[in-house]
């Protein structure tokens, strides 16, 4: 059972799930940035920007892994 769970992370389904959950985290960062902007809280705004950069990097890495799997999806190219 644990072997299946470990292999799921490197499967197409696992990568799609990771992309979805990472993108879903962007909603939280967007709310944090909007709140920081409304309150003129520079430190929270910087934190939101760093978090957004981490999300973007994570999505790029997941996309690269998906391309390495040789996905034949037309949208991925």
DSSP file (Angstrom, degrees, kcal/mol; ACC not computed):
  #  RESIDUE AA STRUCTURE BP1 BP2  ACC     N-H-->O    O-->H-N    N-H-->O    O-->H-N    TCO  KAPPA ALPHA  PHI   PSI    X-CA   Y-CA   Z-CA
    1    1 A X     >        0   0    0      0, 0.0     4,-1.6     0, 0.0     5,-0.1   0.000 360.0 360.0 360.0 -41.5    0.0    0.0    0.0
    2    2 A X  H  >  +     0   0    0      1,-0.2     4,-2.1     2,-0.2     5,-0.2   0.823 360.0  58.9 -70.1 -28.9    2.8    2.5    0.8
    3    3 A X  H  > S+     0   0    0      1,-0.2     4,-2.1     2,-0.2    -1,-0.2   0.901 104.9  50.2 -65.4 -39.1    4.5    1.7   -2.5
    4    4 A X  H  > S+     0   0    0      1,-0.2     4,-1.6     2,-0.2    -1,-0.2   0.896 109.5  51.3 -63.4 -39.9    1.4    2.8   -4.3
    5    5 A X  H  X S+     0   0    0     -4,-1.6     4,-0.9     1,-0.2    -2,-0.2   0.882 110.2  48.8 -66.5 -37.9    1.3    6.0   -2.4
    6    6 A X  H  < S+     0   0    0     -4,-2.1     4,-0.5     1,-0.2     3,-0.4   0.890 112.6  47.6 -68.7 -38.9    4.9    6.8   -3.2
    7    7 A X  H >< S+     0   0    0     -4,-2.1     3,-0.7     1,-0.2     4,-0.3   0.754 100.2  67.9 -73.7 -23.9    4.4    6.1   -6.9
    8    8 A X  H >< S+     0   0    0     -4,-1.6     3,-1.3     1,-0.2     6,-0.5   0.856  91.5  61.5 -63.4 -34.0    1.3    8.2   -7.0
    9    9 A X  T 3< S+     0   0    0     -4,-0.9    -1,-0.2    -3,-0.4    -2,-0.2   0.816 109.1  41.4 -63.3 -30.6    3.4   11.4   -6.3
   10   10 A X  T <  S+     0   0    0     -3,-0.7    -1,-0.3    -4,-0.5    -2,-0.2   0.325  97.8  98.8-100.0   7.1    5.3   10.8   -9.6
   11   11 A X  S <> S-     0   0    0     -3,-1.3     4,-2.4    -4,-0.3     5,-0.2  -0.448  86.4-110.6 -88.3 166.5    2.2    9.8  -11.6
   12   12 A X  H  > S+     0   0    0      1,-0.2     4,-2.6     2,-0.2     5,-0.2   0.916 120.3  50.4 -61.5 -42.6    0.3   12.0  -14.0
   13   13 A X  H  > S+     0   0    0      1,-0.2     4,-2.3     2,-0.2    -1,-0.2   0.913 110.5  49.3 -62.8 -42.2   -2.7   12.0  -11.7
   14   14 A X  H  > S+     0   0    0     -6,-0.5     4,-2.3     2,-0.2    -1,-0.2   0.890 111.6  48.7 -64.2 -39.7   -0.5   12.9   -8.7
   15   15 A X  H  X S+     0   0    0     -4,-2.4     4,-2.6     2,-0.2    -2,-0.2   0.909 110.8  50.0 -67.9 -41.1    1.2   15.8  -10.6
   16   16 A X  H  X S+     0   0    0     -4,-2.6     4,-2.4     2,-0.2    -2,-0.2   0.910 111.7  49.2 -61.8 -40.9   -2.2   17.1  -11.7
   17   17 A X  H  X S+     0   0    0     -4,-2.3     4,-2.5     2,-0.2     5,-0.2   0.908 111.1  49.5 -64.4 -41.6   -3.4   16.9   -8.1
   18   18 A X  H  X S+     0   0    0     -4,-2.3     4,-2.3     2,-0.2    -2,-0.2   0.900 110.5  50.1 -63.9 -41.0   -0.3   18.7   -6.9
   19   19 A X  H  X S+     0   0    0     -4,-2.6     4,-2.6     1,-0.2    -2,-0.2   0.920 111.8  49.2 -62.2 -43.5   -0.7   21.5   -9.5
   20   20 A X  H  X S+     0   0    0     -4,-2.4     4,-2.1     1,-0.2    -2,-0.2   0.915 112.9  44.9 -63.7 -44.1   -4.3   21.9   -8.5
   21   21 A X  H  X S+     0   0    0     -4,-2.5     4,-1.4     2,-0.2    -1,-0.2   0.868 113.8  50.2 -70.7 -34.5   -3.6   22.2   -4.8
   22   22 A X  H  X S+     0   0    0     -4,-2.3     4,-0.6    -5,-0.2    -2,-0.2   0.923 112.1  47.2 -67.1 -43.1   -0.7   24.5   -5.4
   23   23 A X  H >X S+     0   0    0     -4,-2.6     3,-0.9     1,-0.2     4,-0.5   0.867 107.6  57.1 -65.2 -35.1   -2.8   26.7   -7.5
   24   24 A X  H >X S+     0   0    0     -4,-2.1     3,-1.1     1,-0.3     4,-0.7   0.844  99.1  60.3 -63.6 -32.7   -5.6   26.6   -4.9
   25   25 A X  H 3X S+     0   0    0     -4,-1.4     4,-1.6     1,-0.2    -1,-0.3   0.738  90.2  70.9 -64.8 -22.7   -3.0   28.0   -2.4
   26   26 A X  H <X S+     0   0    0     -3,-0.9     4,-2.5    -4,-0.6    -1,-0.2   0.807  88.9  62.1 -64.8 -28.4   -2.7   31.0   -4.7
   27   27 A X  H <X S+     0   0    0     -3,-1.1     4,-2.3    -4,-0.5    -1,-0.2   0.925 103.5  48.3 -62.5 -44.1   -6.2   32.1   -3.6
   28   28 A X  H  X S+     0   0    0     -4,-0.7     4,-2.3    -3,-0.2    -1,-0.2   0.898 111.8  49.1 -62.8 -41.0   -5.0   32.4    0.0
   29   29 A X  H  X S+     0   0    0     -4,-1.6     4,-2.6     2,-0.2    -2,-0.2   0.890 109.3  52.6 -66.9 -38.8   -2.0   34.4   -1.1
   30   30 A X  H  X S+     0   0    0     -4,-2.5     4,-2.4     2,-0.2    -2,-0.2   0.921 110.4  47.4 -62.6 -43.6   -4.2   36.7   -3.1
   31   31 A X  H  X S+     0   0    0     -4,-2.3     4,-2.4     1,-0.2    -2,-0.2   0.901 111.7  51.1 -63.4 -40.8   -6.4   37.3   -0.1
   32   32 A X  H  X S+     0   0    0     -4,-2.3     4,-2.4     2,-0.2    -2,-0.2   0.912 111.1  47.7 -62.6 -42.9   -3.4   38.0    2.1
   33   33 A X  H  X S+     0   0    0     -4,-2.6     4,-2.4     2,-0.2    -2,-0.2   0.903 111.8  49.6 -65.8 -41.4   -2.0   40.5   -0.5
   34   34 A X  H  X S+     0   0    0     -4,-2.4     4,-2.4     2,-0.2    -2,-0.2   0.919 112.5  47.2 -64.5 -43.0   -5.4   42.3   -0.8
   35   35 A X  H  X S+     0   0    0     -4,-2.4     4,-2.1     1,-0.2    -2,-0.2   0.912 112.5  49.5 -63.8 -43.1   -5.7   42.6    3.0
   36   36 A X  H  X>S+     0   0    0     -4,-2.4     5,-2.5     1,-0.2     4,-0.5   0.885 111.2  49.8 -64.5 -37.9   -2.2   43.8    3.4
   37   37 A X  H ><5S+     0   0    0     -4,-2.4     3,-0.7     3,-0.2    -2,-0.2   0.917 110.7  49.1 -66.6 -42.6   -2.7   46.4    0.6
   38   38 A X  H 3<5S+     0   0    0     -4,-2.4    -2,-0.2     1,-0.2    -1,-0.2   0.851 117.2  41.4 -64.9 -34.3   -6.0   47.6    2.3
   39   39 A X  H 3<5S-     0   0    0     -4,-2.1    -1,-0.2    -5,-0.2    -2,-0.2   0.447 107.1-126.2 -91.5  -0.5   -4.2   47.9    5.7
   40   40 A X  T <<5 +     0   0    0     -3,-0.7     2,-0.9    -4,-0.5    -3,-0.2   0.877  51.9 159.9  54.7  41.1   -1.0   49.4    4.1
   41   41 A X     >< -     0   0    0     -5,-2.5     4,-1.9     1,-0.2    -1,-0.2  -0.814  21.1-174.1 -96.4  99.6    1.0   46.7    5.9
   42   42 A X  H  > S+     0   0    0     -2,-0.9     4,-2.4     1,-0.2     5,-0.2   0.876  80.6  54.3 -64.2 -40.0    4.3   46.6    3.9
   43   43 A X  H  > S+     0   0    0      1,-0.2     4,-2.2     2,-0.2    -1,-0.2   0.916 110.6  45.2 -64.3 -43.6    5.6   43.5    5.8
   44   44 A X  H  > S+     0   0    0      2,-0.2     4,-2.4     1,-0.2    -1,-0.2   0.855 111.2  54.6 -66.8 -34.1    2.6   41.4    5.0
   45   45 A X  H  X S+     0   0    0     -4,-1.9     4,-2.0     2,-0.2    -2,-0.2   0.900 108.8  47.6 -65.6 -40.5    2.6   42.6    1.4
   46   46 A X  H  X S+     0   0    0     -4,-2.4     4,-2.5     2,-0.2    -2,-0.2   0.907 110.6  52.5 -64.9 -41.9    6.3   41.5    1.1
   47   47 A X  H  X S+     0   0    0     -4,-2.2     4,-2.4     1,-0.2    -2,-0.2   0.904 109.3  49.3 -60.3 -42.0    5.3   38.1    2.7
   48   48 A X  H  X S+     0   0    0     -4,-2.4     4,-2.4     2,-0.2    -1,-0.2   0.884 110.3  50.9 -65.4 -38.4    2.5   37.7    0.1
   49   49 A X  H  X S+     0   0    0     -4,-2.0     4,-2.1     2,-0.2    -2,-0.2   0.907 111.3  47.2 -66.3 -41.2    4.9   38.5   -2.7
   50   50 A X  H  X S+     0   0    0     -4,-2.5     4,-2.1     2,-0.2    -2,-0.2   0.906 112.6  50.0 -66.3 -40.8    7.4   36.0   -1.5
   51   51 A X  H  X S+     0   0    0     -4,-2.4     4,-2.3     2,-0.2    -2,-0.2   0.896 109.5  51.3 -63.7 -40.0    4.6   33.4   -1.1
   52   52 A X  H  X S+     0   0    0     -4,-2.4     4,-2.5     1,-0.2    -1,-0.2   0.887 109.0  51.0 -64.4 -38.6    3.4   34.1   -4.6
   53   53 A X  H  X S+     0   0    0     -4,-2.1     4,-2.3     2,-0.2    -1,-0.2   0.887 109.5  50.6 -65.0 -38.3    6.9   33.6   -6.0
   54   54 A X  H  X S+     0   0    0     -4,-2.1     4,-2.5     2,-0.2    -2,-0.2   0.895 110.8  48.8 -65.8 -40.1    7.1   30.3   -4.2
   55   55 A X  H  X S+     0   0    0     -4,-2.3     4,-2.6     2,-0.2    -2,-0.2   0.920 111.3  49.5 -65.2 -43.7    3.8   29.2   -5.7
   56   56 A X  H  X S+     0   0    0     -4,-2.5     4,-2.0     2,-0.2    -2,-0.2   0.906 112.5  47.6 -62.7 -41.4    4.9   30.2   -9.1
   57   57 A X  H  X S+     0   0    0     -4,-2.3     4,-2.3     2,-0.2    -2,-0.2   0.915 111.4  50.9 -65.4 -43.0    8.2   28.3   -8.7
   58   58 A X  H  X S+     0   0    0     -4,-2.5     4,-2.4     1,-0.2    -2,-0.2   0.906 110.2  49.1 -60.9 -42.5    6.4   25.3   -7.4
   59   59 A X  H  X S+     0   0    0     -4,-2.6     4,-2.4     1,-0.2    -1,-0.2   0.887 109.9  51.9 -64.9 -38.2    4.0   25.3  -10.4
   60   60 A X  H  X S+     0   0    0     -4,-2.0     4,-2.2     2,-0.2    -2,-0.2   0.903 110.4  48.1 -64.6 -40.8    6.9   25.6  -12.8
   61   61 A X  H  X S+     0   0    0     -4,-2.3     4,-2.3     2,-0.2    -2,-0.2   0.920 112.5  48.3 -65.5 -43.8    8.6   22.6  -11.3
   62   62 A X  H  X S+     0   0    0     -4,-2.4     4,-2.1     1,-0.2    -2,-0.2   0.888 110.6  51.6 -64.3 -38.3    5.5   20.6  -11.4
   63   63 A X  H  X S+     0   0    0     -4,-2.4     4,-2.2     2,-0.2    -1,-0.2   0.913 109.0  50.9 -63.3 -42.6    4.9   21.5  -15.0
   64   64 A X  H  X S+     0   0    0     -4,-2.2     4,-2.0     1,-0.2    -2,-0.2   0.914 110.0  49.6 -61.9 -42.6    8.4   20.5  -15.8
   65   65 A X  H  X S+     0   0    0     -4,-2.3     4,-1.2     1,-0.2    -1,-0.2   0.882 109.2  52.4 -63.3 -38.0    7.9   17.1  -14.2
   66   66 A X  H  <>S+     0   0    0     -4,-2.1     5,-1.0     1,-0.2     3,-0.3   0.900 108.4  50.2 -64.7 -40.6    4.7   16.7  -16.1
   67   67 A X  H ><5S+     0   0    0     -4,-2.2     3,-1.5     1,-0.2    -1,-0.2   0.864 105.6  57.5 -64.9 -35.8    6.5   17.4  -19.3
   68   68 A X  H 3<5S+     0   0    0     -4,-2.0    -1,-0.2     1,-0.3    -2,-0.2   0.797  95.3  64.4 -66.1 -28.2    9.2   14.8  -18.4
   69   69 A X  T 3<5S-     0   0    0     -4,-1.2    -1,-0.3    -3,-0.3    -2,-0.2   0.612 113.8-118.7 -70.9  -9.5    6.5   12.1  -18.1
   70   70 A X  T < 5 -     0   0    0     -3,-1.5    -3,-0.2    -4,-0.3     2,-0.1   0.891  38.3-168.0  75.7  39.4    5.9   12.5  -21.8
   71   71 A X      < -     0   0    0     -5,-1.0    -1,-0.2     1,-0.1    -5,-0.0  -0.415  15.3-153.5 -63.5 131.1    2.3   13.6  -21.5
   72   72 A X        +     0   0    0     -2,-0.1    -1,-0.1     5,-0.1     2,-0.1   0.196  46.1 138.4 -91.1  15.9    0.6   13.6  -24.9
   73   73 A X    >>  -     0   0    0      1,-0.1     4,-0.8     2,-0.1     3,-0.6  -0.405  53.7-140.4 -65.6 134.9   -1.9   16.3  -23.9
   74   74 A X  T 34 S+     0   0    0      1,-0.2     3,-0.5     2,-0.2    -1,-0.1   0.844  99.4  58.2 -65.1 -34.4   -2.5   18.8  -26.6
   75   75 A X  T 34 S+     0   0    0      1,-0.2    -1,-0.2     2,-0.1    -2,-0.1   0.792 103.3  52.5 -69.0 -27.3   -2.6   21.7  -24.2
   76   76 A X  T <4        0   0    0     -3,-0.6    -1,-0.2   -10,-0.0    -2,-0.2   0.678 360.0 360.0 -85.4 -17.2    0.9   21.0  -22.8
   77   77 A X     <        0   0    0     -4,-0.8    -3,-0.1    -3,-0.5    -2,-0.1   0.466 360.0 360.0  85.7 360.0    2.5   20.9  -26.2
